[in-house]
Amino acid sequence: MQQQNMQQQQQQSMMIQPPNVITSKDQLYLTDMLSWNLLAMKKAHFFASQCQNQEVKNQFEQVGQMHNQHYQKILSHLQSQQPSSGAQLQ
């Protein structure tokens, strides 16, 4: 009976939607994700510029574009979560 009550309390206290807050730990992880995607994009661009084989070059360019899209998507999510007080991401 007591275990059943505890389960009901846990279910009631579960978040249905995450809070609209970015913690400092979240911010550090998001910064890392941006850095990883930027570095991958730069490496793909560099490797594409070094390729002689056009097929391989095209694949590296696609990889670079994919990482650029990921970078832009993360950045747009962060900017949409910013308060309208004029604060800027760095």
C-alpha positions, 0 to 999 in steps of 0.5 A: 500500500505504501509503495503504491502511494509512493508511485502515485506521488512520483507520477504526480510530481513528474514534469510533463514539460521541461522548464523554459530555463537553460542552466549553466550546465546546459549552456556549457553543453550547448557551447560544446555542441556548437564547437563540435559542429563548427570544427567538423564543418571546418575539417570537412571543408579542409578535406574537400579542398584537398581531395582529387576525387570528385566523388569524395570531395562531394561527400566531404562538402555534404558532410560540411553542409550537414554540420553547418545546418546543425550549427545553425539549428542549435543557434536558432534554438538558442536565439529563440529562447533568449529574453527580448532584453537585447542580450546576445549570444557569444 
